Amino acid sequence: MATTSKAKKKTVRIASGRKRARQDVKLNAANTALRSRFRTAIKNVQKAVAGGDKAKAAELFKQAQPVIDSIADKGIFHKNKAARCKSRLSAKVKALSLAA
């Protein structure tokens, strides 16, 4: 049975547990927003590469790097995943500039 975001959760009786649940809601929202920024940054670079605009792709890649690094630093994604994403994007941008 797949769990959905609207699944009924047990209410926590202990005060520290209730506080933890409140904190989890905030943390979940923050992490979701950061993951969204990460995916958007990557998609923007990929669209520029697909469009063949090497100057725009290079600029967007430069803007995407700190976003990717910050996600890894916060532990939302593993540092190796962040490095892999940067490497692949860099290779695409480089290939675009070499093709011209």
N, C-alpha and C positions, 0 to 999 in steps of 0.2 A: 504494500500500500504506500503510495507516494505521499509525502507530507507537503502540504502547501503552506504558504505564508499566513493563511487565515485559519490554520489548524488550531483547535482549542487547546490551550496550554493550561497545565495545573497552576492554581494560584499558590504562591509561596507564602508560608505562614511566618517564617522567621524574618525579623526586620532586616538583617544583613542580606538575606536572600532577596527580599523585595527591593532593596537598594541596588543590588547586583543586577536585577532584572531591568530596573530603570536605566542603569548605566549601559547595559547591553543594547537597549533600544537606540541610545544616542551613538554608541560606538558603531553599531551596525549601519546607521544612516551615514555616518562620516566615512566609513570604509566603502560603502556603496558609491558615494559621490566620488571618492578618489579613484575607484576602479573604473568608473564611467569616464573620468578625465583621462585616465590611462588609455582606454580603448579609443576614445575620440582622437587623442593625439596621434595614435598609431594609424587610425583610419585616414586622417587628414594627410599624412605623409604618403600613404599608399595611393590615395586618390591623385595626389600631385604627380607621383611617379607614373601612374597609369595614364595620366593626361600628357605626360611627356614634358612637363614644365620643370626643368632642372633647377632653375634659380629658386622657384617657389618650394620645390621639394627639399632643397638644401636648407632653406630658411625654416621650414616647418620641422625638419629633423633637428635643427639646432634648438628649437623651442620644445620639442618633445623629450629631449634628453634629460633635462632637470625633472620633468614630470615622472619619467620612468624611474629615475634614481630615487626620487622622494618616496615613491611607492615601495621600492625595495628597502629603503632605510626604515620605513615604518613597519616592515614585516608583513605587508598585505600580500605581496608576491615574493617569492624567493629571489635572492640576489642573482642566482644563475638564470632564472627566467628573464629578469630584467636585462641582464647582459646579452642573453640570446636574442631578445627582441631588438635591442639596440644594434647588435651585430647584423641581423638580417635587414633591418631598415637601412643601415649604413651601406651594406652591399648593394641594395637596390638603388640607392641614390648615386653611389659610385658608378654602377653599371650604366645608369642613365647619362651621367656626365661623360663616360668613356664612349658611349654609342654616338654621341653628337660629334 
